[in-house]
Structures are given as C-alpha cells and as structure tokens.
Amino acid sequence: MGFEDAPPLAYVQGNGTGLLLDDPAEVARHSLTYDLLTANALSPDKSPAMIEYVAEGYEHDAPA
C-alpha cells in the first residue's frame, strides 16, 4: 500500500491470520513479488478461457 504522506506498507493474509508489514526490505520484497505475479497473470478477458481449458482436462481424466 502506498501513501502520499507515509512510507509504504504491505499486508499479508493467510488462513485465519493477517500481518501488516512496515520493514522497508520486507515491503519491497512483497511489492516485487506482487508486481511479478501481476505481470505474468492472464488478463480478465483471457482467464475464463484458461479455466475452461483446464477444467476440460479434468473432465477427460475423471474416472468413468
């Protein structure tokens, strides 16, 4: 999370827990991870087609 008048923060959420980070090195690491994931993610327009493609693979592999 970026702010105009304060240093950036990172919020990490897990199963039943959440953590707000303010250490600059940790915030930078999480920010880089988020940026890399976002850059490699499919667009909202292309995601449904990928999900359907993968789901069809499961249907073909399902026991009869």
CHARMM internal coordinates of N, CA and C (Angstrom, degrees):
IC EDIT
DIST 1 N 1 CA 1.4355
DIST 1 CA 1 C 1.5224
ANGL 1 N 1 CA 1 C 108.48
DIST 1 C 2 N 1.3060
ANGL 1 CA 1 C 2 N 116.23
DIHE 1 N 1 CA 1 C 2 N 128.77
DIST 2 N 2 CA 1.4456
ANGL 1 C 2 N 2 CA 120.43
DIHE 1 CA 1 C 2 N 2 CA 178.60
DIST 2 CA 2 C 1.5237
ANGL 2 N 2 CA 2 C 111.23
DIHE 1 C 2 N 2 CA 2 C -105.82
DIST 2 C 3 N 1.2987
ANGL 2 CA 2 C 3 N 115.99
DIHE 2 N 2 CA 2 C 3 N 145.81
DIST 3 N 3 CA 1.4577
ANGL 2 C 3 N 3 CA 122.22
DIHE 2 CA 2 C 3 N 3 CA -178.71
DIST 3 CA 3 C 1.5239
ANGL 3 N 3 CA 3 C 109.19
DIHE 2 C 3 N 3 CA 3 C -132.09
DIST 3 C 4 N 1.3141
ANGL 3 CA 3 C 4 N 117.03
DIHE 3 N 3 CA 3 C 4 N 151.26
DIST 4 N 4 CA 1.4616
ANGL 3 C 4 N 4 CA 120.99
DIHE 3 CA 3 C 4 N 4 CA 177.62
DIST 4 CA 4 C 1.5220
ANGL 4 N 4 CA 4 C 112.22
DIHE 3 C 4 N 4 CA 4 C -71.85
DIST 4 C 5 N 1.3270
ANGL 4 CA 4 C 5 N 117.26
DIHE 4 N 4 CA 4 C 5 N -36.27
DIST 5 N 5 CA 1.4637
ANGL 4 C 5 N 5 CA 120.81
DIHE 4 CA 4 C 5 N 5 CA -171.83
DIST 5 CA 5 C 1.5277
ANGL 5 N 5 CA 5 C 114.19
DIHE 4 C 5 N 5 CA 5 C -117.17
DIST 5 C 6 N 1.3351
ANGL 5 CA 5 C 6 N 117.13
DIHE 5 N 5 CA 5 C 6 N 18.55
DIST 6 N 6 CA 1.4657
ANGL 5 C 6 N 6 CA 120.87
DIHE 5 CA 5 C 6 N 6 CA -179.71
DIST 6 CA 6 C 1.5237
ANGL 6 N 6 CA 6 C 109.32
DIHE 5 C 6 N 6 CA 6 C -153.49
DIST 6 C 7 N 1.3279
ANGL 6 CA 6 C 7 N 116.91
DIHE 6 N 6 CA 6 C 7 N 158.49
DIST 7 N 7 CA 1.4751
ANGL 6 C 7 N 7 CA 119.64
DIHE 6 CA 6 C 7 N 7 CA 178.11
DIST 7 CA 7 C 1.5337
ANGL 7 N 7 CA 7 C 111.00
DIHE 6 C 7 N 7 CA 7 C -65.23
DIST 7 C 8 N 1.3246
ANGL 7 CA 7 C 8 N 116.71
DIHE 7 N 7 CA 7 C 8 N 156.91
DIST 8 N 8 CA 1.4686
ANGL 7 C 8 N 8 CA 119.66
DIHE 7 CA 7 C 8 N 8 CA 179.39
DIST 8 CA 8 C 1.5215
ANGL 8 N 8 CA 8 C 111.52
DIHE 7 C 8 N 8 CA 8 C -68.47
DIST 8 C 9 N 1.3291
ANGL 8 CA 8 C 9 N 114.74
DIHE 8 N 8 CA 8 C 9 N 156.29
DIST 9 N 9 CA 1.4585
ANGL 8 C 9 N 9 CA 123.26
DIHE 8 CA 8 C 9 N 9 CA 177.18
DIST 9 CA 9 C 1.5189
ANGL 9 N 9 CA 9 C 108.75
DIHE 8 C 9 N 9 CA 9 C -128.44
DIST 9 C 10 N 1.3199
ANGL 9 CA 9 C 10 N 115.86
DIHE 9 N 9 CA 9 C 10 N 160.40
DIST 10 N 10 CA 1.4635
ANGL 9 C 10 N 10 CA 121.33
DIHE 9 CA 9 C 10 N 10 CA 173.35
DIST 10 CA 10 C 1.5263
ANGL 10 N 10 CA 10 C 107.49
DIHE 9 C 10 N 10 CA 10 C -126.35
DIST 10 C 11 N 1.3264
ANGL 10 CA 10 C 11 N 116.07
DIHE 10 N 10 CA 10 C 11 N 138.71
DIST 11 N 11 CA 1.4530
ANGL 10 C 11 N 11 CA 121.40
DIHE 10 CA 10 C 11 N 11 CA 176.34
DIST 11 CA 11 C 1.5191
ANGL 11 N 11 CA 11 C 107.68
DIHE 10 C 11 N 11 CA 11 C -115.34
DIST 11 C 12 N 1.3157
ANGL 11 CA 11 C 12 N 116.32
DIHE 11 N 11 CA 11 C 12 N 123.71
DIST 12 N 12 CA 1.4555
ANGL 11 C 12 N 12 CA 122.53
DIHE 11 CA 11 C 12 N 12 CA -179.75
DIST 12 CA 12 C 1.5185
ANGL 12 N 12 CA 12 C 107.37
DIHE 11 C 12 N 12 CA 12 C -115.29
DIST 12 C 13 N 1.3231
ANGL 12 CA 12 C 13 N 115.76
DIHE 12 N 12 CA 12 C 13 N 127.05
DIST 13 N 13 CA 1.4615
ANGL 12 C 13 N 13 CA 120.20
DIHE 12 CA 12 C 13 N 13 CA -178.16
DIST 13 CA 13 C 1.5133
ANGL 13 N 13 CA 13 C 110.00
DIHE 12 C 13 N 13 CA 13 C -119.45
DIST 13 C 14 N 1.3138
ANGL 13 CA 13 C 14 N 115.65
DIHE 13 N 13 CA 13 C 14 N 136.65
DIST 14 N 14 CA 1.4499
ANGL 13 C 14 N 14 CA 121.84
DIHE 13 CA 13 C 14 N 14 CA 176.29
DIST 14 CA 14 C 1.5162
ANGL 14 N 14 CA 14 C 109.87
DIHE 13 C 14 N 14 CA 14 C -128.31
DIST 14 C 15 N 1.2957
ANGL 14 CA 14 C 15 N 116.13
DIHE 14 N 14 CA 14 C 15 N -171.91
DIST 15 N 15 CA 1.4587
ANGL 14 C 15 N 15 CA 121.71
DIHE 14 CA 14 C 15 N 15 CA -179.69
DIST 15 CA 15 C 1.5258
ANGL 15 N 15 CA 15 C 109.96
DIHE 14 C 15 N 15 CA 15 C -65.75
DIST 15 C 16 N 1.3135
ANGL 15 CA 15 C 16 N 116.82
DIHE 15 N 15 CA 15 C 16 N 104.06
DIST 16 N 16 CA 1.4572
ANGL 15 C 16 N 16 CA 121.68
DIHE 15 CA 15 C 16 N 16 CA 177.71
DIST 16 CA 16 C 1.5124
ANGL 16 N 16 CA 16 C 115.03
DIHE 15 C 16 N 16 CA 16 C 78.67
DIST 16 C 17 N 1.3335
ANGL 16 CA 16 C 17 N 118.18
DIHE 16 N 16 CA 16 C 17 N 13.53
DIST 17 N 17 CA 1.4557
ANGL 16 C 17 N 17 CA 119.75
DIHE 16 CA 16 C 17 N 17 CA -178.50
DIST 17 CA 17 C 1.5242
ANGL 17 N 17 CA 17 C 110.33
DIHE 16 C 17 N 17 CA 17 C -150.79
DIST 17 C 18 N 1.3074
ANGL 17 CA 17 C 18 N 115.31
DIHE 17 N 17 CA 17 C 18 N 159.59
DIST 18 N 18 CA 1.4521
ANGL 17 C 18 N 18 CA 121.97
DIHE 17 CA 17 C 18 N 18 CA 175.58
DIST 18 CA 18 C 1.5152
ANGL 18 N 18 CA 18 C 108.91
DIHE 17 C 18 N 18 CA 18 C -147.21
DIST 18 C 19 N 1.3207
ANGL 18 CA 18 C 19 N 116.87
DIHE 18 N 18 CA 18 C 19 N 151.20
DIST 19 N 19 CA 1.4528
ANGL 18 C 19 N 19 CA 120.75
DIHE 18 CA 18 C 19 N 19 CA -176.57
DIST 19 CA 19 C 1.5204
ANGL 19 N 19 CA 19 C 108.81
DIHE 18 C 19 N 19 CA 19 C -141.85
DIST 19 C 20 N 1.3223
ANGL 19 CA 19 C 20 N 116.17
DIHE 19 N 19 CA 19 C 20 N 127.99
DIST 20 N 20 CA 1.4531
ANGL 19 C 20 N 20 CA 122.17
DIHE 19 CA 19 C 20 N 20 CA 176.43
DIST 20 CA 20 C 1.5301
ANGL 20 N 20 CA 20 C 107.95
DIHE 19 C 20 N 20 CA 20 C -99.50
DIST 20 C 21 N 1.3207
ANGL 20 CA 20 C 21 N 116.23
DIHE 20 N 20 CA 20 C 21 N 121.31
DIST 21 N 21 CA 1.4626
ANGL 20 C 21 N 21 CA 121.45
DIHE 20 CA 20 C 21 N 21 CA -175.50
DIST 21 CA 21 C 1.5234
ANGL 21 N 21 CA 21 C 110.14
DIHE 20 C 21 N 21 CA 21 C -107.09
DIST 21 C 22 N 1.3350
ANGL 21 CA 21 C 22 N 115.70
DIHE 21 N 21 CA 21 C 22 N 137.77
DIST 22 N 22 CA 1.4593
ANGL 21 C 22 N 22 CA 119.54
DIHE 21 CA 21 C 22 N 22 CA 176.91
DIST 22 CA 22 C 1.5238
ANGL 22 N 22 CA 22 C 113.20
DIHE 21 C 22 N 22 CA 22 C -125.49
DIST 22 C 23 N 1.3289
ANGL 22 CA 22 C 23 N 118.20
DIHE 22 N 22 CA 22 C 23 N -4.02
DIST 23 N 23 CA 1.4555
ANGL 22 C 23 N 23 CA 121.18
DIHE 22 CA 22 C 23 N 23 CA 177.09
DIST 23 CA 23 C 1.5334
ANGL 23 N 23 CA 23 C 108.39
DIHE 22 C 23 N 23 CA 23 C -66.22
DIST 23 C 24 N 1.3480
ANGL 23 CA 23 C 24 N 117.68
DIHE 23 N 23 CA 23 C 24 N 122.72
DIST 24 N 24 CA 1.4636
ANGL 23 C 24 N 24 CA 119.56
DIHE 23 CA 23 C 24 N 24 CA -175.47
DIST 24 CA 24 C 1.5305
ANGL 24 N 24 CA 24 C 114.80
DIHE 23 C 24 N 24 CA 24 C -55.05
DIST 24 C 25 N 1.3177
ANGL 24 CA 24 C 25 N 118.37
DIHE 24 N 24 CA 24 C 25 N -37.96
DIST 25 N 25 CA 1.4704
ANGL 24 C 25 N 25 CA 120.63
DIHE 24 CA 24 C 25 N 25 CA 179.56
DIST 25 CA 25 C 1.5244
ANGL 25 N 25 CA 25 C 111.01
DIHE 24 C 25 N 25 CA 25 C -67.55
DIST 25 C 26 N 1.3185
ANGL 25 CA 25 C 26 N 117.25
DIHE 25 N 25 CA 25 C 26 N -42.15
DIST 26 N 26 CA 1.4704
ANGL 25 C 26 N 26 CA 120.45
DIHE 25 CA 25 C 26 N 26 CA 178.53
DIST 26 CA 26 C 1.5173
ANGL 26 N 26 CA 26 C 110.89
DIHE 25 C 26 N 26 CA 26 C -67.13
DIST 26 C 27 N 1.3202
ANGL 26 CA 26 C 27 N 116.82
DIHE 26 N 26 CA 26 C 27 N -42.55
DIST 27 N 27 CA 1.4673
ANGL 26 C 27 N 27 CA 120.50
DIHE 26 CA 26 C 27 N 27 CA 178.91
DIST 27 CA 27 C 1.5287
ANGL 27 N 27 CA 27 C 109.50
DIHE 26 C 27 N 27 CA 27 C -61.11
DIST 27 C 28 N 1.3226
ANGL 27 CA 27 C 28 N 117.59
DIHE 27 N 27 CA 27 C 28 N -43.85
DIST 28 N 28 CA 1.4638
ANGL 27 C 28 N 28 CA 121.19
DIHE 27 CA 27 C 28 N 28 CA 179.07
DIST 28 CA 28 C 1.5237
ANGL 28 N 28 CA 28 C 111.27
DIHE 27 C 28 N 28 CA 28 C -62.51
DIST 28 C 29 N 1.3364
ANGL 28 CA 28 C 29 N 117.33
DIHE 28 N 28 CA 28 C 29 N -41.51
DIST 29 N 29 CA 1.4701
ANGL 28 C 29 N 29 CA 121.01
DIHE 28 CA 28 C 29 N 29 CA 179.84
DIST 29 CA 29 C 1.5262
ANGL 29 N 29 CA 29 C 111.11
DIHE 28 C 29 N 29 CA 29 C -63.60
DIST 29 C 30 N 1.3160
ANGL 29 CA 29 C 30 N 116.33
DIHE 29 N 29 CA 29 C 30 N -44.92
DIST 30 N 30 CA 1.4691
ANGL 29 C 30 N 30 CA 119.86
DIHE 29 CA 29 C 30 N 30 CA 179.98
DIST 30 CA 30 C 1.5230
ANGL 30 N 30 CA 30 C 111.24
DIHE 29 C 30 N 30 CA 30 C -69.22
DIST 30 C 31 N 1.3191
ANGL 30 CA 30 C 31 N 116.51
DIHE 30 N 30 CA 30 C 31 N -35.33
DIST 31 N 31 CA 1.4609
ANGL 30 C 31 N 31 CA 120.40
DIHE 30 CA 30 C 31 N 31 CA 177.66
DIST 31 CA 31 C 1.5257
ANGL 31 N 31 CA 31 C 110.68
DIHE 30 C 31 N 31 CA 31 C -64.70
DIST 31 C 32 N 1.3263
ANGL 31 CA 31 C 32 N 117.07
DIHE 31 N 31 CA 31 C 32 N -42.72
DIST 32 N 32 CA 1.4604
ANGL 31 C 32 N 32 CA 120.95
DIHE 31 CA 31 C 32 N 32 CA 177.82
DIST 32 CA 32 C 1.5287
ANGL 32 N 32 CA 32 C 110.67
DIHE 31 C 32 N 32 CA 32 C -63.20
DIST 32 C 33 N 1.3193
ANGL 32 CA 32 C 33 N 116.97
DIHE 32 N 32 CA 32 C 33 N -44.14
DIST 33 N 33 CA 1.4633
ANGL 32 C 33 N 33 CA 120.85
DIHE 32 CA 32 C 33 N 33 CA 178.41
DIST 33 CA 33 C 1.5207
ANGL 33 N 33 CA 33 C 110.74
DIHE 32 C 33 N 33 CA 33 C -59.08
DIST 33 C 34 N 1.3226
ANGL 33 CA 33 C 34 N 116.58
DIHE 33 N 33 CA 33 C 34 N -46.02
DIST 34 N 34 CA 1.4686
ANGL 33 C 34 N 34 CA 121.18
DIHE 33 CA 33 C 34 N 34 CA 178.85
DIST 34 CA 34 C 1.5292
ANGL 34 N 34 CA 34 C 110.26
DIHE 33 C 34 N 34 CA 34 C -60.76
DIST 34 C 35 N 1.3351
ANGL 34 CA 34 C 35 N 116.91
DIHE 34 N 34 CA 34 C 35 N -45.73
DIST 35 N 35 CA 1.4623
ANGL 34 C 35 N 35 CA 120.77
DIHE 34 CA 34 C 35 N 35 CA -179.44
DIST 35 CA 35 C 1.5270
ANGL 35 N 35 CA 35 C 111.59
DIHE 34 C 35 N 35 CA 35 C -61.61
DIST 35 C 36 N 1.3336
ANGL 35 CA 35 C 36 N 117.17
DIHE 35 N 35 CA 35 C 36 N -41.36
DIST 36 N 36 CA 1.4706
ANGL 35 C 36 N 36 CA 120.41
DIHE 35 CA 35 C 36 N 36 CA 179.38
DIST 36 CA 36 C 1.5219
ANGL 36 N 36 CA 36 C 111.44
DIHE 35 C 36 N 36 CA 36 C -66.33
DIST 36 C 37 N 1.3194
ANGL 36 CA 36 C 37 N 116.90
DIHE 36 N 36 CA 36 C 37 N -42.06
DIST 37 N 37 CA 1.4674
ANGL 36 C 37 N 37 CA 120.06
DIHE 36 CA 36 C 37 N 37 CA 178.07
DIST 37 CA 37 C 1.5256
ANGL 37 N 37 CA 37 C 111.25
DIHE 36 C 37 N 37 CA 37 C -64.19
DIST 37 C 38 N 1.3192
ANGL 37 CA 37 C 38 N 116.10
DIHE 37 N 37 CA 37 C 38 N -42.94
DIST 38 N 38 CA 1.4596
ANGL 37 C 38 N 38 CA 120.43
DIHE 37 CA 37 C 38 N 38 CA 179.80
DIST 38 CA 38 C 1.5255
ANGL 38 N 38 CA 38 C 110.74
DIHE 37 C 38 N 38 CA 38 C -64.04
DIST 38 C 39 N 1.3173
ANGL 38 CA 38 C 39 N 116.98
DIHE 38 N 38 CA 38 C 39 N -41.31
DIST 39 N 39 CA 1.4617
ANGL 38 C 39 N 39 CA 120.68
DIHE 38 CA 38 C 39 N 39 CA -179.55
DIST 39 CA 39 C 1.5258
ANGL 39 N 39 CA 39 C 112.32
DIHE 38 C 39 N 39 CA 39 C -65.08
DIST 39 C 40 N 1.3315
ANGL 39 CA 39 C 40 N 117.25
DIHE 39 N 39 CA 39 C 40 N -28.61
DIST 40 N 40 CA 1.4598
ANGL 39 C 40 N 40 CA 121.20
DIHE 39 CA 39 C 40 N 40 CA -177.01
DIST 40 CA 40 C 1.5241
ANGL 40 N 40 CA 40 C 113.89
DIHE 39 C 40 N 40 CA 40 C -97.89
DIST 40 C 41 N 1.3097
ANGL 40 CA 40 C 41 N 116.71
DIHE 40 N 40 CA 40 C 41 N -5.74
DIST 41 N 41 CA 1.4615
ANGL 40 C 41 N 41 CA 120.79
DIHE 40 CA 40 C 41 N 41 CA -179.03
DIST 41 CA 41 C 1.5258
ANGL 41 N 41 CA 41 C 110.52
DIHE 40 C 41 N 41 CA 41 C -75.76
DIST 41 C 42 N 1.3197
ANGL 41 CA 41 C 42 N 115.17
DIHE 41 N 41 CA 41 C 42 N 150.99
DIST 42 N 42 CA 1.4586
ANGL 41 C 42 N 42 CA 119.49
DIHE 41 CA 41 C 42 N 42 CA 173.95
DIST 42 CA 42 C 1.5264
ANGL 42 N 42 CA 42 C 109.30
DIHE 41 C 42 N 42 CA 42 C -72.10
DIST 42 C 43 N 1.3081
ANGL 42 CA 42 C 43 N 115.15
DIHE 42 N 42 CA 42 C 43 N 156.85
DIST 43 N 43 CA 1.4642
ANGL 42 C 43 N 43 CA 120.03
DIHE 42 CA 42 C 43 N 43 CA 176.69
DIST 43 CA 43 C 1.5296
ANGL 43 N 43 CA 43 C 109.28
DIHE 42 C 43 N 43 CA 43 C -70.92
DIST 43 C 44 N 1.3298
ANGL 43 CA 43 C 44 N 117.23
DIHE 43 N 43 CA 43 C 44 N 159.73
DIST 44 N 44 CA 1.4697
ANGL 43 C 44 N 44 CA 119.40
DIHE 43 CA 43 C 44 N 44 CA 176.53
DIST 44 CA 44 C 1.5353
ANGL 44 N 44 CA 44 C 112.50
DIHE 43 C 44 N 44 CA 44 C -58.22
DIST 44 C 45 N 1.3298
ANGL 44 CA 44 C 45 N 117.51
DIHE 44 N 44 CA 44 C 45 N -28.41
DIST 45 N 45 CA 1.4667
ANGL 44 C 45 N 45 CA 119.95
DIHE 44 CA 44 C 45 N 45 CA 178.41
DIST 45 CA 45 C 1.5191
ANGL 45 N 45 CA 45 C 112.83
DIHE 44 C 45 N 45 CA 45 C -72.91
DIST 45 C 46 N 1.3372
ANGL 45 CA 45 C 46 N 117.02
DIHE 45 N 45 CA 45 C 46 N -31.91
DIST 46 N 46 CA 1.4634
ANGL 45 C 46 N 46 CA 120.72
DIHE 45 CA 45 C 46 N 46 CA -176.80
DIST 46 CA 46 C 1.5305
ANGL 46 N 46 CA 46 C 113.56
DIHE 45 C 46 N 46 CA 46 C -92.64
DIST 46 C 47 N 1.3153
ANGL 46 CA 46 C 47 N 118.12
DIHE 46 N 46 CA 46 C 47 N -19.02
DIST 47 N 47 CA 1.4679
ANGL 46 C 47 N 47 CA 121.12
DIHE 46 CA 46 C 47 N 47 CA -177.21
DIST 47 CA 47 C 1.5238
ANGL 47 N 47 CA 47 C 113.54
DIHE 46 C 47 N 47 CA 47 C -60.16
DIST 47 C 48 N 1.3458
ANGL 47 CA 47 C 48 N 119.71
DIHE 47 N 47 CA 47 C 48 N -45.94
DIST 48 N 48 CA 1.4752
ANGL 47 C 48 N 48 CA 118.48
DIHE 47 CA 47 C 48 N 48 CA -179.32
DIST 48 CA 48 C 1.5253
ANGL 48 N 48 CA 48 C 113.04
DIHE 47 C 48 N 48 CA 48 C -58.35
DIST 48 C 49 N 1.3199
ANGL 48 CA 48 C 49 N 117.89
DIHE 48 N 48 CA 48 C 49 N -38.51
DIST 49 N 49 CA 1.4661
ANGL 48 C 49 N 49 CA 120.00
DIHE 48 CA 48 C 49 N 49 CA 179.55
DIST 49 CA 49 C 1.5246
ANGL 49 N 49 CA 49 C 110.96
DIHE 48 C 49 N 49 CA 49 C -64.77
DIST 49 C 50 N 1.3267
ANGL 49 CA 49 C 50 N 117.46
DIHE 49 N 49 CA 49 C 50 N -39.65
DIST 50 N 50 CA 1.4661
ANGL 49 C 50 N 50 CA 120.91
DIHE 49 CA 49 C 50 N 50 CA 178.08
DIST 50 CA 50 C 1.5230
ANGL 50 N 50 CA 50 C 110.78
DIHE 49 C 50 N 50 CA 50 C -65.87
DIST 50 C 51 N 1.3235
ANGL 50 CA 50 C 51 N 116.89
DIHE 50 N 50 CA 50 C 51 N -42.05
DIST 51 N 51 CA 1.4611
ANGL 50 C 51 N 51 CA 120.77
DIHE 50 CA 50 C 51 N 51 CA 179.02
DIST 51 CA 51 C 1.5321
ANGL 51 N 51 CA 51 C 110.04
DIHE 50 C 51 N 51 CA 51 C -62.26
DIST 51 C 52 N 1.3243
ANGL 51 CA 51 C 52 N 117.69
DIHE 51 N 51 CA 51 C 52 N -43.31
DIST 52 N 52 CA 1.4596
ANGL 51 C 52 N 52 CA 120.93
DIHE 51 CA 51 C 52 N 52 CA 178.24
DIST 52 CA 52 C 1.5253
ANGL 52 N 52 CA 52 C 111.19
DIHE 51 C 52 N 52 CA 52 C -62.93
DIST 52 C 53 N 1.3240
ANGL 52 CA 52 C 53 N 116.70
DIHE 52 N 52 CA 52 C 53 N -42.07
DIST 53 N 53 CA 1.4643
ANGL 52 C 53 N 53 CA 121.61
DIHE 52 CA 52 C 53 N 53 CA 179.70
DIST 53 CA 53 C 1.5327
ANGL 53 N 53 CA 53 C 110.89
DIHE 52 C 53 N 53 CA 53 C -60.73
DIST 53 C 54 N 1.3222
ANGL 53 CA 53 C 54 N 116.36
DIHE 53 N 53 CA 53 C 54 N -46.32
DIST 54 N 54 CA 1.4673
ANGL 53 C 54 N 54 CA 120.51
DIHE 53 CA 53 C 54 N 54 CA -179.88
DIST 54 CA 54 C 1.5245
ANGL 54 N 54 CA 54 C 110.19
DIHE 53 C 54 N 54 CA 54 C -67.11
DIST 54 C 55 N 1.3211
ANGL 54 CA 54 C 55 N 117.33
DIHE 54 N 54 CA 54 C 55 N -40.74
DIST 55 N 55 CA 1.4716
ANGL 54 C 55 N 55 CA 120.91
DIHE 54 CA 54 C 55 N 55 CA 179.65
DIST 55 CA 55 C 1.5211
ANGL 55 N 55 CA 55 C 110.81
DIHE 54 C 55 N 55 CA 55 C -62.22
DIST 55 C 56 N 1.3202
ANGL 55 CA 55 C 56 N 117.46
DIHE 55 N 55 CA 55 C 56 N -38.51
DIST 56 N 56 CA 1.4673
ANGL 55 C 56 N 56 CA 120.43
DIHE 55 CA 55 C 56 N 56 CA 177.93
DIST 56 CA 56 C 1.5219
ANGL 56 N 56 CA 56 C 110.79
DIHE 55 C 56 N 56 CA 56 C -62.54
DIST 56 C 57 N 1.3204
ANGL 56 CA 56 C 57 N 117.27
DIHE 56 N 56 CA 56 C 57 N -35.78
DIST 57 N 57 CA 1.4549
ANGL 56 C 57 N 57 CA 120.46
DIHE 56 CA 56 C 57 N 57 CA 177.01
DIST 57 CA 57 C 1.5130
ANGL 57 N 57 CA 57 C 111.68
DIHE 56 C 57 N 57 CA 57 C -62.72
DIST 57 C 58 N 1.3230
ANGL 57 CA 57 C 58 N 116.38
DIHE 57 N 57 CA 57 C 58 N -38.16
DIST 58 N 58 CA 1.4719
ANGL 57 C 58 N 58 CA 119.76
DIHE 57 CA 57 C 58 N 58 CA 177.75
DIST 58 CA 58 C 1.5155
ANGL 58 N 58 CA 58 C 111.22
DIHE 57 C 58 N 58 CA 58 C -68.63
DIST 58 C 59 N 1.3307
ANGL 58 CA 58 C 59 N 117.07
DIHE 58 N 58 CA 58 C 59 N -37.01
DIST 59 N 59 CA 1.4613
ANGL 58 C 59 N 59 CA 120.56
DIHE 58 CA 58 C 59 N 59 CA 178.89
DIST 59 CA 59 C 1.5197
ANGL 59 N 59 CA 59 C 110.67
DIHE 58 C 59 N 59 CA 59 C -63.31
DIST 59 C 60 N 1.3323
ANGL 59 CA 59 C 60 N 117.09
DIHE 59 N 59 CA 59 C 60 N -39.12
DIST 60 N 60 CA 1.4688
ANGL 59 C 60 N 60 CA 121.11
DIHE 59 CA 59 C 60 N 60 CA -178.94
DIST 60 CA 60 C 1.5363
ANGL 60 N 60 CA 60 C 111.07
DIHE 59 C 60 N 60 CA 60 C -72.46
DIST 60 C 61 N 1.3146
ANGL 60 CA 60 C 61 N 117.81
DIHE 60 N 60 CA 60 C 61 N -27.93
DIST 61 N 61 CA 1.4672
ANGL 60 C 61 N 61 CA 121.80
DIHE 60 CA 60 C 61 N 61 CA -178.52
DIST 61 CA 61 C 1.5233
ANGL 61 N 61 CA 61 C 112.83
DIHE 60 C 61 N 61 CA 61 C -90.68
DIST 61 C 62 N 1.3268
ANGL 61 CA 61 C 62 N 117.77
DIHE 61 N 61 CA 61 C 62 N -6.82
DIST 62 N 62 CA 1.4628
ANGL 61 C 62 N 62 CA 121.43
DIHE 61 CA 61 C 62 N 62 CA -177.01
DIST 62 CA 62 C 1.5292
ANGL 62 N 62 CA 62 C 109.90
DIHE 61 C 62 N 62 CA 62 C -68.79
DIST 62 C 63 N 1.3380
ANGL 62 CA 62 C 63 N 116.66
DIHE 62 N 62 CA 62 C 63 N 141.44
DIST 63 N 63 CA 1.4697
ANGL 62 C 63 N 63 CA 118.82
DIHE 62 CA 62 C 63 N 63 CA 177.15
DIST 63 CA 63 C 1.5298
ANGL 63 N 63 CA 63 C 111.17
DIHE 62 C 63 N 63 CA 63 C -65.32
DIST 63 C 64 N 1.3007
ANGL 63 CA 63 C 64 N 115.82
DIHE 63 N 63 CA 63 C 64 N 146.50
DIST 64 N 64 CA 1.4755
ANGL 63 C 64 N 64 CA 120.85
DIHE 63 CA 63 C 64 N 64 CA -177.57
DIST 64 CA 64 C 1.4982
ANGL 64 N 64 CA 64 C 112.11
DIHE 63 C 64 N 64 CA 64 C -81.09
END
COOR INIT
IC SEED 1 N 1 CA 1 C
IC BUILD
